Amino acid sequence: MFHTTKLTLALAIAGSCSLNSLMAEPASDKIFSESFILDTNLEYSKEMLSAQRTVVNKVPYLLESYESGLLEPGKIYLSGHAIYSQYYERTDTAGKFPILGRFPNQHTSGTSADENILDMADISLTYAANDWVSVFVHGIYTDLQFPTQEEAQIREAFITFGNLNESPWYASVGRMTVNFGHQGSYNPVTHSVNNHFFRIDTYDAAVELGYIGEDWRFAFTAMNGGRQLRVADNPNSSFGSNFAISTQYDTELAGWDVSVGGGYLYSSIYDSDSANHPGVAPDPLTTRERNGLLNAWVEAKKGPYSIMAEYTQTERDWPATQPAPAPPTFRVSKGAAVQGLTLQAAYDTEIFSKDTRFSLVYGKGIVGNDGDEWESLQQLAAGVETYLTDNFAVSLEYVYNRSFIPLIMLDRTAIRDVDTETFIISGTLFF
């Protein structure tokens, strides 16, 4: 069943590509008739389901889609997305492949790995009963699930109250990716260091309250305490004991469309002396004290050019980065604040009349102090992505990674002097 699913998807992608390449007209944006209650919208799908584009501000984008007329109340919108990739990986240290977004048990014990994989398949439903109430449900399937998690998950499900034609204020309730930071990436497939370290996904229901003005945007998200699916964690498990704040200002500067944003998370997973993932707890937890996150980012676009920078760090040192006391002094060294930096640029053009993007993305994650085996990791990715049809793209990425530092059992798993190179050939399908 597992291999059949991947083969079926690959054939579907290949079929879509070959069929539409023979058509005189571009791929249709519509699958169903105008009068039918079920509908599709390709532009909307590309933003809401992409893991690289609209990552954290899905509620505002949904509301803006209804405001602009991209979506119509009363219709159920079916959206789909899939990425299928061939990975070619090489490392100078056997069994150590630090490319972000992959898990250790999905690599070989040697110095090379060649694998085709279904990175992600998404399907979602969007429905607005009237001008004020809308529902979004998003399910995913991936070959890259973490141990103890299911291959298929309902990753997002929220109901939103708001009508931007009448009021800039809104409220949304449900499971969601929290509005914190930018977290986007110009890469076709590989996500950014900031996304890897700091993207927040809730497991329990959260409440997002927001404002969308002409220049300013603001969002406040209240969450349950305890451990959420990604990044958010608070020793106090009651609702509202954890929260995130996000702000954004949009302006024009010397012909560039500029967005400046910032955010704050009250309590993160970087709060304890045990660097573990949910369901994997090899170390006893003896210290757990709230540790927040601070975020700032800026993005500028002008014509075919896009540039962006994002920085995030913890409020305090992460206790898990504190090395064990060494004999003979048994002096305790201090831990380090967790930091993430992403710098990226993209150029949009056409190749043989096909929309094409060239991208370059650098990221650095700092986890330890100078000299620690887990001091820092770096990633540099260069990519090109071409849409052969409106709904199907092929891409090639080259990714260089420096240092093997899984964010788990740092003192036993981290190896600073590791260099790897990865080539990724992918097909991406939307409807």
N, C-alpha and C positions, 0 to 999 in steps of 0.2 A: 504493500500500500504506500509506504514511504517513498520508494523509488518511482512508483507509478504516478504519484502526485507530481513529483518534480518533472517527470518526462512529459506528462500531460501539459503542464504549464509551458515547458520549453517548446513543445509543438504548437501550442496556441500562440505564443509570441512569434515564432518563426512564421506561422501561417498568416498572422496579422501583418507582419512586415512584407512578406512576398505578395500577398493579395493587394495591399494598398499601393505597393510600388508599381503595380500594373495599371492602377486606376488613373484616369486623367485628372479626376478631382481629388482633393485631399480627403483624409478620413472624415467621415461624418461625425458631427458632435451629437447626433441624436440616434438613439436606438429604438425608442418608442414613438408612437404617433403623438401629435400635439394634444389631442383630446384625451389621451390616456392619463390616469392619475400618476403612474410611474414614469419618471423622466431621468435623464442624465445631463450633466453639464461638465464638459471636459476642463474648462478653465478652473472651475471650482474644485474639481477632483485633484488637479495638479497642485493646488495650494494646500488643501486640507489633508491629503494623504501622503504628501511627500515628507520623508524623514529629514530632508535637507532645507526646505524652504520655510513654510509657516509652521514652526515647531511649537512655540509657546503661546501665541496669541490667536488661537483658533476661534475662541468665542467672539472677539472683535471682528475677525474676518467673516464669520458666519453672518453676523448682524449687518456688516457692510455689503455683503452679497445680496441680502434682501433689500437693503436701502437703495442700491444701485439698479435693481431690477434683474440682476444676474440670476437670482432664484425667485420663484413665485410662491406665495403662500397657497396652501391647499394641495400642492403636489408633493409626492414622495420621491426624493432624489437618491438614486442608487449610484454609488461611486466605487471604483475599483482601482487597484494599483498592485504591481508586482515587479520585483527585481530578481533576476536570475544571473548569477555570476560564475565566472571561472577564475580561480585564484592560482597564481604561481608564486610561491614564497621561497625565499632563500635566507638562511641565517648562518652566522659564523659560530654559533654556539648551539650544539645539538639539542633539539627539543624546545628551544626558546624562541617563540614567535610573538613579538609584542604588538602586532598591529591592533589598533583599538577596535573594540566591538566584537572580537572573537574570543572564545574561551579556551583555556589550556587543553581541555580534553578533545578539542576539535582540531588538534595538530598532531603530526607524527613525532616520533622520538628522534628522528634524524635531523639533517640539516636542510632538507627541502620538503616541500609539500605542494602537491597539485590537486586541487579539489574544485568540483562544481557544486554550487550550493544555492538554494533558494533563500536569499537574504531576507525577503519579506514578501508576503502577499496580504493585502488589505482589502477589506470591503466595508462600506459604511452606508448608513441610511440617514437622510436629513429630511425633516418634515416640520412645517410650520402650520399649525391649525388655523391661525389668524395672523394679523400683523404684529402681535405682541408676544406670542409663545412659540418657541421652536425647540425641536429635539434633535440630538445628534448621537448616533451609536456607531462605534468604530471597533471592528474586530480584526485581529491579525493572526497570521500563521507564519512561523519562521523555523528554519532549521537551526537557528542560533539561540535557541532557548537556554536559559541558565538552569542548572540542575535544581530540581524540585518545582520548576515552573512548567506549565503546559505548553506544548507547541502552538496550540490555538488558544487565544485569550480575547476577552472583551477588554480592550485596553482603555477605551474612553466611552462614557455614556453620561450625557448631561442634558438638562433641560434649561433653556435660557428665556428670561423675561426681559424684553426690551424691543424698542422700535425707534431706530435712529432718525426716522423722518419726523418723529414727535418729541423725542427726548434723547439727550446724550448719555443718559444713565442706563445701566443695565445690571442684572443679577443672573448668575448661573449656578446651578447646583448639580453635583454628580462627580463621577470619577473622571479625572482629566490630567493633562500635562499642565503643570502650574505655570502661570504667567510670571516668569522670573528670568531675566536676562534676555539674550537674543537666541543663543544656542544653535543658530543656523549654520550651514556650511555651503560653500560654493562648489565643493567636490561633488561629482556625480553620485558616489556611493559612500565613501569613507567619511565618518563623522568627525567633528572637531574635538580638540582636547577639552574645551569648555563643556561641550555636550557630554563627553564621556565622564567627566568629573562631577558636573553640577546640574544636569537636567533633572527636574523633579517630576516624577509621575506618582500620582496618588493611588493607593489601593482602596482606601475608604472614600466615602463621599466628601467633597470639599465644597465651599461656597466662595464664588468669585463675585465681587462687587466692583463695578468699573465705570469709568467716564471716558467718552471718546469725543473730543472736541476737534476744532479745525486744526489746531497746532499741538495741543497737549492731549496726552492719554495717561490714564492712571488706573491701576488695578490693585485691589486688596483681596487676598485669598486666605480664608480661614480653613484650617485642616485639623483633623484629629492628631493628637500626639502619638507617641509610639512610632514604630518603624513603618514607613510607607514603602511603595514598590521601589522607588529610587530616591536616594539622597536625603529626603526629609526624615528626621528622627528627633524625638524628644522624650526624655524619661517620664514626663507627665503625659499620660495617655488620654486625657479628657479632650473633648472637642474644643477647638479654639486655642489650645495650648501651643499650637504651632501656626505660623502664618507667614505669608510672603507679601512683599510690596513691590510694585513695578511702576516706573514712570517713563514717559517718552515724549520728546519734543521734536517736532518736524519743522524744518525751515528751508530756505534757499540761500545759498552762499556762493557768490561768484559763478552762477550758472549751474551749481551742483545742488541736487536734492539731498539734504543732510538730515539724518535722524540721530538723535543723541538719547541714550537711555541709561537707566540705573535701576538697581533693585536691592532688596534685602530679604534674606530668609532668617527667621528667628532661631531655628535649631536644625542642624544637619547631622548626617551620619558620622561626621568627623568629630564626634563628641566622646569617644570611649578609647580605652587602651587595647581594644580587641578589633583588629582590622578584618572584619568578616562580612560575608554576604548573607542575605536571608536564607535559612536552611543549611548553611555551612558555618558552623561555629566551633572551630578546633581549639579555641583558647577561652579560658574563663574570663568573664568581664568583671573587673574589679573597680574601674573608674568610668563613670558616665555623667558628664556635666555638659549642659547645653553649650553648643558652639555654632554661632550663626555664620551666614555668608554675606559678603558685600560684592556687588557686581556693577560694572560700568562698561558701556559699549558705544561705538559710533560707527555709522555707515553712511557712505556718500555715493551717489550715482549721477552720472552725466552721460547721456547718450548710451553708447555700448560699454562704458566703463563702470565698474563697481569696485569699491574698496571698503574694507571693514576691519575693525579691531575690537576685541573683547577681552576683559580682564575680570577675574573673580578670585577672591581669597577668603579664607576663614577668618573669623574674628580673633580666634586664639589658636595656639598651637594644638595640633592633633595629638592626643596622648599616645596613640599607637605608633607614632613616629619616633618615640623616645627609645633609644637603644637600651638594651639590658645593661646593668652595671657590670663593668669588666674588672677582673682581678688585676693587680693586687689591691688597688685603691677602692674598688666598688663604688666609684664616684658616679652619681646619676647624671647623665647628660640630658639636656632639655630637648623637647620635641620641636617640631617645626610647623608653621602655618602651611596649609595646603593652598597652592596658587595655580591658576590656569591662565594662559595667555594664548589668544588666537589672532593671527594676522592673515588676511586673505585678500585676493584680488581676482577679478574676472573680466573677460572681454567677450562680448556677444557679437557674432558676425554670421555670415552665411558661407557654406561650402556647397557648391553646385546647387544653389538656391535652397539649401536646407539649413534651418536654424541651428547654429553651433555655438557652444560656449567653451572657451579655454579658461582654465582655473589654476590658481596656485595658492595653496593654503599651508601655513606654518603654524605649529602649535608647540607649546612647552608647558609641561606640568611639573611643578616643584612640590616635592613631598617631604624631603629631609633637609638636613643641614649639610654644609660643605664637608665632603669626605664620607658621608653616609653612603652605603651601597644603594640605597633607595633615594638618593639626593634628588634626581630629576629625570624626566624622560622627554624626548623630542620626537616630533613627527613632521615630515614635509611631504606634501602630496601635490602632484601635478596631474591635471586631467583634461580630457576633451570629451565633450558629449554632443552628439548630433541627432536631431530629430528627423528620422527618415520619413515619418508621417506625423500628423498632428498628435497622435497618441502613442507612438513608439519611438524610443531613442536607443542608440547604441553608444557605449562609452568605453574609454580606456583610461586607466589611472596607473601612475607609478607612485608608490608610497615607500618612503625611507623612514625607518624607525630606529631610534637610538635609546638603548637601555630597556631591560625587561623588568618592569615594576608592576605586577598585578596588585591591585588595591586590596590585598588579602594576605595575611601572614607575612608582612613585609620583611621581618628579620630573617625569614627562612627561604623566601622565594625570590627576592630582588637580586638582580645581577646588573651592575652598572655598565660593564663593558660588553654589550651585545649590540650588534648591528645587523639589521635585516632589510631586505628589499622585496617588494611585492608588486606584481603586475596584476591588475584586475580588469577583465573584459566582461562587460555587463550588457544586458538587455533590460530596458525598463518600459513597462506597459501601463497606460492609464485608460480608464473609460469613465 
